[in-house]
Amino acid sequence: MLNIEKLKEILKEEGIESEQITITKNNVLCQAIRIILPEHPSVSPVIYYNSKETLESFLFKIHAVLDLGDPQIDVKKLTDLDYVKSHLTLGIQRKSTNTNLVKKEILNLELYMKITLELKNTDEIGTCKLNCNLQEQLNVSEKELWEAAFANTVSHYSLKNMYQMCGIDDNDDCMMYVVTSSLQNAATALCFPKLFEKFCIEKREAGCYILPSSLEELIVLPASAVERSGMCASSLANMVQSVNAEAVEPEIQLDAVAYYYSTESNDIQIVAEYENGQ
């Protein structure tokens, strides 16, 4: 178990200022350590930990981010517009009360933007959510930033059936498909109806049901398969809730809500609203 006081003592001996903080991440309270950089007061790396974390493993995380002689993160990149636009991607979460975050509502969720920060001498990466203060420093319109984030995100999705996910040859009889992303933000695909339009055209379906198993994966069910099973909105929502309870960490869970993509309207709706509108 991680001893925070011991950790802070070790960091202080190394000349690293830190503080223990609680942060709301996707509307879940998470414990973290904030590293204070006197030379860059507006930028403070935040590193999350959990109850199973060991002192050694967490120190390794901190040292991977911060090296006193050669900082791993070049914070100047956060105010370099060209860098930001080329490293800006989408994130999605439950609706929050953070008024400083640059965000927009989508369905029952909110979309935000994050900047990927490459760490020197390592394969690890860090991210920084785009807030209003940073946008002001960049002196750029919100519209231009959203366009860059959408463009940088869309090419990273993959939609495969469960057989393919398990390394088995494709099988056209499979009734369950999964959307993933190399950016680990597959739930942002809810912003891209064209992904599901292509799927429905290929499968000759009038629509498909979309279940957010986490921020990182979406389960897709052809409409014909759901109709044959007799499932309704509450049944689909219960499936999401069951997956969340059994296998998904709270900070990457989404609400127990299912969605429907319709080829007729070419949009995505909450299933309960779609069924009520029919």
Residue pairs with C-beta under 8 A, 6 or more apart in sequence:
1 51
1 52
1 53
1 54
2 49
2 51
2 53
2 54
2 55
2 58
3 55
4 20
4 33
6 55
7 18
7 33
7 55
7 58
7 59
8 18
8 19
8 20
8 33
10 55
10 59
11 17
11 18
11 62
12 18
14 68
15 68
16 35
16 62
16 66
16 68
17 35
17 36
17 38
18 33
18 34
18 35
18 36
19 33
19 34
19 36
20 31
20 32
20 33
20 34
21 31
21 32
21 33
21 34
21 46
22 29
22 30
22 31
22 32
23 29
23 30
23 32
23 46
23 48
24 30
24 96
24 98
25 48
25 93
25 251
26 93
26 94
26 215
26 251
26 252
26 253
26 254
27 93
27 94
27 95
27 96
28 250
28 251
28 253
30 48
30 251
31 48
31 49
31 50
32 46
32 47
32 48
32 49
33 46
33 47
33 49
33 58
33 62
34 44
34 45
34 46
35 44
35 45
35 46
35 47
35 62
35 65
35 66
36 44
37 43
37 44
37 45
37 71
37 75
40 75
42 133
43 73
43 75
43 78
43 128
45 65
45 66
45 73
45 126
47 58
47 61
47 62
47 65
49 58
49 61
64 72
64 119
64 122
64 124
65 72
65 73
65 119
65 124
65 126
66 72
66 73
67 120
70 120
71 120
72 119
72 120
72 121
72 122
73 117
73 119
73 126
74 117
74 120
77 83
77 84
77 87
77 115
77 117
78 84
78 115
78 117
78 128
78 134
79 134
79 137
79 138
81 138
81 139
81 140
84 115
84 130
84 138
84 145
84 148
85 144
85 145
85 148
86 148
86 152
87 115
87 116
87 117
87 152
88 113
88 114
88 115
88 116
88 130
88 145
88 148
88 149
88 152
89 113
89 114
89 116
89 149
89 152
89 153
89 156
89 183
89 185
90 111
90 112
90 113
90 114
90 149
90 150
90 153
90 185
90 188
90 191
91 111
91 112
91 113
91 114
91 127
91 129
91 185
91 188
92 106
92 109
92 110
92 111
92 112
92 185
92 187
92 188
92 190
92 191
92 215
92 254
93 109
93 110
93 112
93 215
94 109
94 110
94 254
94 255
95 105
95 108
95 109
95 110
96 103
96 110
100 131
100 132
100 133
101 112
101 129
101 130
101 131
101 132
102 112
102 113
102 130
102 131
102 132
102 135
102 142
102 145
103 110
103 111
103 112
104 110
104 111
104 146
105 111
106 190
106 191
107 190
107 257
107 259
107 268
107 269
107 270
108 255
108 257
108 270
109 187
109 190
109 254
109 255
111 188
111 191
112 129
112 130
113 129
113 130
113 145
113 146
113 149
114 127
114 128
114 129
114 130
115 127
115 128
115 130
116 125
116 126
116 127
117 125
117 126
117 127
117 128
118 125
119 125
119 126
128 134
130 145
135 142
135 145
138 145
150 191
153 181
153 183
153 185
153 188
154 192
156 181
156 182
156 183
157 179
157 180
157 181
157 186
157 189
157 192
157 195
158 179
158 180
158 181
158 182
159 177
159 178
159 179
159 195
159 199
159 220
160 177
160 178
160 180
161 170
161 171
161 174
161 176
161 177
161 178
162 174
162 176
162 177
162 178
163 169
163 170
163 171
163 174
164 170
165 178
175 221
175 222
175 225
176 219
176 220
176 221
177 199
177 219
177 220
177 221
177 222
178 217
178 218
178 219
178 220
179 186
179 189
179 195
179 210
179 217
179 218
179 219
179 220
180 186
180 216
180 217
181 188
181 189
181 216
184 215
184 216
185 215
185 216
186 215
186 216
186 217
186 218
187 212
187 214
187 215
187 216
187 217
187 218
187 254
189 195
189 196
189 218
190 210
190 212
190 218
190 259
190 268
193 261
193 266
193 267
193 268
196 208
196 210
196 220
196 261
196 268
197 261
197 263
197 266
199 205
199 208
199 220
200 206
200 207
200 208
200 222
200 223
200 261
200 263
201 263
203 222
205 222
205 223
205 224
205 263
206 223
206 224
206 262
206 263
206 264
207 223
207 260
207 261
207 262
207 263
207 264
208 220
208 221
208 222
208 223
208 260
208 261
209 220
209 221
209 222
209 223
209 226
209 236
209 258
209 259
209 260
209 271
210 218
210 219
210 220
210 221
210 258
210 259
210 260
210 261
210 268
211 218
211 219
211 220
211 221
211 236
211 239
211 240
211 243
211 258
211 259
212 218
212 219
212 240
212 254
212 257
212 259
213 219
213 240
213 243
213 244
213 247
213 248
214 243
214 244
214 248
214 252
214 253
214 254
215 252
215 253
215 254
216 252
219 243
223 260
226 236
232 275
233 258
233 271
233 272
233 275
234 272
236 258
236 271
237 256
237 257
237 258
237 271
237 272
238 256
239 258
240 254
240 255
240 256
240 257
240 258
241 256
244 253
244 254
244 256
257 270
257 271
257 272
258 270
258 271
259 268
259 269
259 270
259 271
260 268
260 269
260 270
260 271
260 274
261 267
261 268
262 269
262 274
269 277
